[in-house]
C-alpha cells in the first residue's frame, strides 16, 4: 500500500557557514563513510545546517546506488519541504527497480495548503507520512539509535570465557556460550566446495546456535566471531530442523550468507517485502462502494454477492521483494510472515494462540463504526533494547531482541491510492499491542514467526559488521560468502502475487468490512541510530582483550566457552 509524507519543518534559510560538523561530514563522504557522516550531521544543532548536510549525504548515497540508504537519510532532514524533495529525487533516480512512488508534487501541495502548526513530526499524531509496506529490514538505522558503551566490565568477563575454549566434539551438547568464527566457517565451506563435497548439516545449522547475542572482532588474529547459546537439533514432522529443547527453527547458513551479502560492499544494506494492491483495482473498489452506499442498504440475500464482487474487484496483490533475491528463503519467510499476520488479524487464520482478531476487539469495545470500509494497516518491525559495545568497539552485545507490531489507519483516494492518516484508533492499536505481546508464544506455534525473529537477529549482526567496519578490521573479504562468491544459496519459488486480505462482520445491523495493508518492516538502521540505546562498556574491552581466540585446529570453526 502506498502512503504520503507531510510533516512540519523549518522555512528555508541562507546556507550556514561551514562548521566543524560540516567539515567532518565532508571528510566522511570523501572516504565513503556514510554512517559516520550521518552521525556527524545529527550532532549539528542548527537545523538549517543539518538539512544541508543530510541532503549532501543522501545525494552521495544515491550517486553510488544506495537508494534505500538515501531514503532513510532523507527521513532525518528537519525541513519538511527539503525532506519531501529529497525523497522524491531518490524515487526518481531509483528508476524501474524502485519500491516507492514519487509523491513529491502532492506532498508539496499538501504542505503549502495546510497550516504548518497542524502537522507533527514524522510518526507523531496527525501526521501524514510515507511508509513502506510489507517487511522492511533496516538494521543500520536501529544500530545508530540503540548503541551504547558498556563500562561495567561485564562484556570483558564474557569475552574472557571465550578465550578458554572447550574443544569437545559434541555439537549437540547444550552450551550457554558457543562461538563461531565467520572467516573460519567460510574457509571450511570453501574447502568443501573446492573438493566437490556437500556442505554438512553442522555448517548449515551454524553449530546449533539458537540466538546471536554477541559479536567480537579480533584484528590481531583476523577473526570475526558471533556467539550465543546453542543446542543440538532434530527434525520435526515436516522435516524442518528445529532445536531439541525449544523446538524452534534453527539458524540457516543460506540465510546468513544472504544477509551478509545484503550488508557488504555492493549490497543494499536493507531488505524486505511489500504486498501491494493494484491502484486500478482499488479505484474500482472505491467506486463500487460509493455507488453501493448511494443506493442505500443492501436487501436480504444481497450481502454474499456484494462481498464476492468486492473481493473480485480488489483481486490479487503484487508481492515485491527488495534487498535480497526474491527466490531466496529469506524472501519466502518475510512474505509468509507478513501475510499470516494479516490473516490472523481479521480472523481468517487460527494462530493456535489466544490473539483476538480485530473483529473480536471491535465487538468487545462497542465501537462498531459507521459501516464504512475501513482500511487498516499493520506491519511488523524490530525492536532492540540496546547494543552494548566496549570502549575499543571490539566487543558487542545485542540485548532485548523482540518483534513489534504497529498499526495505522488509511483512506483510499478516488485514484485508488492508500494515504496514511498517521494515527490509529483504539481497536486497531489494541490488536497491534496484543500481537506484539503474544509474539513469543506465537513463534512457538508457527515456525515462520520464529524464522522471522532469526532473520532480524542475523540482520542485526550483519549490520553491526558493516556499520563498525568489522569485515575490514578482521581483514576478511567474505570469500565464497561475498556477493559474487562461489557459495550458491538454495533457490525457492519466488512469491509473486497473493489474494487480497479482506473480511466482513455485521454488528448492530451494520456491515463492517475490513481491508488490511502493511507488512513487516525491519528498520535496523533506526536501531543503529538510536543513541539512547547505545552504551559503552569498559568490561567489554576486557572481554575483548581476554577473549582472543584460543589455539584451534586448522579446520575448527566453532567452540564453546569454558564453563
Residue pairs with C-beta under 8 A, 6 or more apart in sequence:
1 133
1 276
1 277
1 375
1 377
1 410
1 418
1 517
1 518
2 100
2 101
2 103
2 133
2 276
2 279
2 417
2 418
2 419
3 128
3 129
3 130
3 131
3 410
3 418
3 419
3 420
4 103
4 106
4 107
4 110
4 128
4 129
4 130
4 419
4 420
5 83
5 84
5 87
5 103
5 107
5 122
5 128
5 129
5 130
6 80
6 84
6 107
6 110
6 111
6 114
6 119
6 127
6 128
6 129
7 80
7 83
7 119
7 120
7 121
7 122
7 124
7 127
7 128
7 129
8 80
8 116
8 117
8 119
8 120
8 121
9 77
9 78
9 79
9 80
9 81
9 82
9 83
9 116
10 47
10 48
10 51
10 78
10 79
10 80
11 79
12 48
12 79
12 81
12 82
13 48
14 48
15 48
15 52
16 22
16 46
16 48
16 49
16 52
19 44
19 46
19 49
21 40
21 41
21 43
21 44
21 49
21 53
22 44
22 49
22 52
22 53
24 36
24 37
24 40
25 37
25 40
25 41
25 53
25 56
25 57
26 56
28 34
28 36
28 37
28 40
29 37
29 56
29 57
29 60
32 64
34 57
34 60
34 61
34 66
34 69
34 73
35 140
35 144
35 467
35 528
37 53
37 57
37 60
38 54
38 57
38 73
38 76
38 144
38 529
39 144
40 53
41 50
41 53
41 54
41 57
41 76
42 50
42 76
42 529
44 50
44 53
47 78
47 79
48 79
50 77
50 78
51 77
51 78
51 79
51 82
54 73
54 74
54 76
54 77
54 86
55 74
55 77
55 82
55 86
57 73
58 70
58 71
58 73
58 74
58 77
58 86
58 90
59 70
61 67
61 69
61 70
61 73
62 70
62 89
62 90
62 93
66 268
66 269
67 90
67 93
67 94
67 98
67 268
68 138
68 268
68 269
68 270
68 322
68 323
69 140
69 268
69 269
69 270
69 525
70 86
70 90
71 87
71 90
71 100
72 138
72 140
72 141
72 270
72 525
72 526
73 86
74 83
74 86
74 87
74 90
75 83
75 87
75 122
77 83
77 86
80 111
80 119
81 108
81 111
84 104
84 107
84 108
84 111
85 104
85 108
87 100
87 104
87 130
88 102
88 103
88 104
88 105
88 107
89 104
91 98
91 100
91 101
91 102
91 104
92 102
94 100
99 132
99 274
99 320
99 322
100 130
100 132
103 130
110 128
111 119
118 126
119 126
119 127
119 128
120 126
120 127
120 422
121 127
122 129
123 129
123 422
124 422
125 422
125 423
126 422
126 423
127 422
127 423
128 419
128 420
128 421
128 422
129 420
129 422
130 420
131 377
131 379
131 408
131 420
131 521
132 272
132 274
132 519
132 521
133 274
133 275
133 276
133 377
133 379
133 517
133 518
133 519
134 272
134 273
134 274
134 275
134 319
134 320
134 334
134 335
134 338
134 379
134 518
134 519
134 520
134 521
135 272
135 273
135 274
135 334
135 335
135 337
135 338
135 379
135 380
135 452
135 519
135 520
135 521
135 522
136 270
136 271
136 272
136 379
136 381
136 519
136 520
136 521
136 522
136 523
137 270
137 271
137 272
137 323
137 334
137 382
137 455
137 456
137 459
137 522
137 523
137 524
138 269
138 270
138 272
138 521
138 522
138 523
138 524
138 525
138 526
139 263
139 382
139 459
139 460
139 462
139 463
139 464
139 522
139 524
139 525
139 527
139 528
140 263
140 269
140 270
140 463
140 466
140 467
140 524
140 525
140 528
140 529
141 523
141 524
141 525
141 526
141 527
141 528
141 529
142 382
142 384
142 460
142 463
142 523
142 524
142 525
142 526
142 527
142 528
142 529
142 530
143 387
143 460
143 463
143 464
143 467
143 524
143 525
143 527
143 528
143 529
144 467
144 525
144 526
144 527
144 528
144 529
144 530
144 531
145 526
145 527
145 528
145 529
145 530
145 531
145 532
145 533
145 534
146 384
146 385
146 386
146 387
146 527
146 528
146 530
146 532
146 533
146 534
147 386
147 387
147 389
147 528
147 530
147 531
147 533
147 534
147 535
148 386
148 387
148 388
148 389
148 531
148 532
148 533
148 534
148 535
148 536
148 537
149 388
149 389
149 390
149 391
149 534
149 535
149 536
149 537
149 538
150 388
150 389
150 390
150 397
150 535
150 536
150 537
150 538
150 539
150 540
151 391
151 535
151 536
151 537
151 538
151 539
152 537
152 538
152 539
153 537
153 538
153 539
153 542
154 537
154 539
154 540
154 543
155 214
155 388
155 390
155 395
155 397
155 537
155 539
155 540
155 541
155 542
155 543
155 544
156 390
156 395
156 537
156 538
156 539
156 540
156 541
156 542
156 543
156 544
156 545
156 546
156 547
157 539
157 542
157 543
158 177
158 214
158 395
158 397
158 543
158 547
158 561
159 214
159 216
159 395
159 540
159 542
159 543
159 544
159 545
159 546
159 547
160 542
160 543
160 545
160 546
160 547
161 177
161 547
161 561
161 562
162 177
162 179
162 216
162 225
162 227
162 543
162 547
162 559
162 561
163 546
163 547
163 548
163 549
163 550
164 550
164 561
164 562
165 179
165 549
165 550
165 552
165 559
165 560
165 561
165 562
166 559
166 560
166 561
166 562
166 563
167 550
167 552
167 553
167 556
167 559
168 560
171 202
171 207
171 208
171 232
171 558
172 208
172 231
172 232
172 233
172 244
173 231
173 232
173 560
174 229
174 230
174 231
174 232
174 245
175 208
175 229
175 230
175 231
175 560
175 561
176 229
176 561
176 563
177 214
177 227
177 228
177 229
177 560
177 561
178 207
178 208
178 209
178 227
178 228
178 229
178 230
178 558
178 559
178 560
178 561
179 216
179 225
179 226
179 227
179 558
179 559
179 560
179 561
180 206
180 207
180 209
180 225
180 226
180 227
180 557
180 558
181 223
181 224
181 225
181 549
181 557
181 558
182 224
182 225
182 226
182 476
182 481
183 222
183 223
183 224
183 474
183 476
183 479
184 223
184 552
184 556
184 557
185 203
185 206
185 557
185 558
186 476
186 478
186 479
186 480
186 481
187 479
187 557
188 203
188 555
188 557
189 199
189 203
189 253
189 480
189 481
189 487
190 479
190 480
190 486
190 487
191 555
192 198
192 199
192 200
192 203
193 480
193 486
193 487
199 253
201 241
203 253
203 557
204 252
204 253
204 254
205 233
205 241
205 250
205 251
205 252
205 253
206 250
206 251
206 252
206 253
206 256
207 230
207 557
207 558
208 230
208 231
208 232
208 233
208 243
208 250
209 226
209 228
209 229
209 230
209 250
209 251
210 228
210 229
210 230
210 231
210 243
210 246
210 248
210 250
210 251
211 228
211 229
211 401
211 457
212 226
212 227
212 228
212 251
212 398
212 457
212 458
212 460
212 461
213 227
213 228
213 229
213 397
213 398
214 225
214 226
214 227
214 228
214 395
214 396
214 397
214 398
215 224
215 225
215 226
215 227
215 395
215 396
215 398
215 461
215 464
215 465
215 470
216 223
216 224
216 225
216 227
216 394
216 395
216 396
216 543
216 544
216 547
217 223
217 224
217 225
217 394
217 468
217 470
217 473
217 474
218 224
218 225
218 394
218 474
218 544
218 547
218 548
218 549
219 394
219 473
219 474
219 475
220 548
221 548
221 549
222 474
222 475
222 476
223 474
223 548
223 549
224 465
224 470
224 471
224 473
224 474
224 476
225 549
226 461
227 561
230 560
231 243
231 244
231 245
231 246
232 243
232 244
233 241
233 242
233 243
233 244
233 250
234 241
234 242
234 243
234 244
235 241
235 242
236 242
236 247
240 249
240 447
241 249
241 250
242 248
242 249
242 250
242 447
243 249
243 250
246 444
247 444
248 443
248 444
248 447
248 450
249 447
249 450
249 451
249 454
251 454
251 458
252 329
252 454
254 328
254 329
254 489
254 490
255 329
255 330
255 454
255 455
255 458
256 458
256 481
257 481
257 485
257 487
257 489
258 324
258 325
258 328
258 329
258 330
258 489
259 271
259 324
259 330
259 455
259 458
259 459
259 462
260 462
260 465
260 478
260 481
261 267
261 478
261 481
261 482
261 483
262 268
262 269
262 270
262 271
262 323
262 324
262 459
262 462
263 269
263 459
263 462
263 463
263 465
263 466
264 462
264 466
264 471
264 478
264 482
264 483
265 483
266 483
267 323
267 483
268 322
268 323
269 323
269 463
269 466
269 525
270 322
270 323
270 524
270 525
271 321
271 322
271 323
271 324
271 330
271 334
271 459
271 522
272 321
272 322
272 323
272 334
272 519
272 520
272 521
272 522
273 319
273 320
273 321
273 322
273 331
273 334
273 335
273 338
273 519
273 520
274 319
274 320
274 322
274 519
275 317
275 318
275 319
275 320
275 335
275 338
275 339
275 498
275 519
276 317
276 318
276 319
276 320
277 314
277 317
277 416
277 418
277 500
277 517
278 315
278 316
278 317
278 318
278 416
279 415
279 416
279 417
280 416
281 313
281 314
281 315
281 416
282 314
282 412
282 416
282 417
282 418
283 414
283 415
283 416
284 313
284 416
285 310
285 313
285 314
285 373
285 412
285 416
286 412
286 413
286 414
286 416
287 414
288 309
288 310
288 313
289 310
289 373
292 298
292 306
298 306
298 511
303 504
303 511
307 504
307 513
310 502
310 513
311 500
311 502
314 500
314 502
314 515
315 500
316 497
316 498
316 499
316 500
317 497
317 498
317 499
317 500
318 496
318 497
319 335
319 495
319 496
319 497
319 498
321 331
321 334
321 335
321 494
321 495
324 330
324 331
325 331
325 489
325 491
325 494
326 494
326 495
327 491
327 492
327 493
327 494
328 489
328 491
328 492
329 489
329 490
329 492
330 455
331 492
331 494
331 495
332 492
332 493
332 495
333 448
333 451
333 452
333 455
334 452
334 455
334 520
335 495
335 498
336 448
336 495
337 380
337 448
337 449
337 451
337 452
337 520
338 379
338 380
338 518
338 519
338 520
339 498
339 501
340 349
340 351
340 446
340 448
340 449
341 378
341 380
341 405
341 435
341 519
341 520
342 378
342 501
342 516
342 518
343 349
343 501
344 351
344 355
344 357
344 435
345 357
345 358
345 376
345 378
345 431
345 435
345 516
346 357
346 358
346 359
346 501
346 502
346 503
346 514
346 516
347 357
347 358
347 359
347 360
347 503
348 501
348 503
351 442
351 445
351 446
352 442
352 445
352 446
353 438
353 441
353 442
353 445
354 438
355 434
355 435
355 438
355 442
356 364
356 431
356 434
357 431
358 376
358 427
358 428
358 431
358 514
359 503
359 505
359 512
359 514
361 427
361 430
361 431
361 434
362 368
362 369
362 427
362 505
362 507
362 512
363 505
363 507
365 426
365 427
365 430
367 425
367 426
367 427
368 507
368 508
368 510
368 512
369 507
369 510
369 512
370 510
371 510
371 511
371 512
373 513
373 514
373 515
374 409
374 512
374 513
374 514
374 515
375 409
375 410
375 411
375 412
375 418
375 515
375 517
376 407
376 408
376 409
376 410
376 428
376 514
376 515
376 516
376 517
376 518
377 407
377 408
377 409
377 410
377 418
377 420
377 516
377 517
377 518
378 405
378 406
378 407
378 428
378 431
378 432
378 435
378 516
378 517
378 518
379 405
379 406
379 518
379 519
379 520
379 521
380 403
380 404
380 405
380 406
380 452
380 519
380 520
380 521
380 522
381 403
381 404
381 406
381 520
381 521
381 522
381 523
382 401
382 402
382 403
382 404
382 456
382 459
382 460
382 522
382 523
382 524
382 527
383 400
383 401
383 402
383 403
383 404
384 398
384 399
384 400
384 401
384 402
384 460
384 527
384 533
385 399
385 400
385 401
385 533
386 397
386 399
386 400
386 533
386 534
386 535
387 396
387 397
387 398
387 399
387 460
387 464
387 527
387 528
387 533
387 534
387 535
388 396
388 397
388 399
388 535
388 536
388 537
388 540
389 395
389 396
389 397
389 468
389 534
389 535
389 536
389 537
389 540
390 396
390 536
390 537
390 538
390 539
390 540
390 541
390 542
390 543
390 544
391 536
391 537
391 538
391 540
391 541
392 541
392 544
393 468
394 540
394 541
394 544
395 537
395 540
395 541
395 543
395 544
395 547
396 464
396 468
396 540
397 537
397 540
398 457
398 460
398 461
398 464
401 453
401 456
401 457
401 460
402 436
402 439
402 440
403 436
403 439
403 449
403 452
403 453
403 456
404 436
405 431
405 432
405 433
405 435
405 436
405 439
406 432
406 521
407 424
407 428
407 429
407 431
407 432
408 420
408 421
408 422
408 423
408 424
408 428
408 518
409 420
409 421
409 423
409 424
409 425
409 428
410 418
410 419
410 420
410 421
410 517
411 418
411 419
411 421
412 418
412 419
413 419
418 517
424 432
435 442
439 449
442 449
443 449
443 450
443 452
443 453
444 450
452 520
455 522
456 522
456 524
459 522
459 524
460 524
460 527
463 524
463 525
463 527
463 528
464 470
465 471
467 528
471 477
471 478
478 485
479 485
480 486
480 487
481 487
500 515
501 515
501 516
502 513
502 514
502 515
502 516
503 513
503 514
504 511
504 512
504 513
504 514
505 511
505 512
506 512
527 533
550 559
552 559
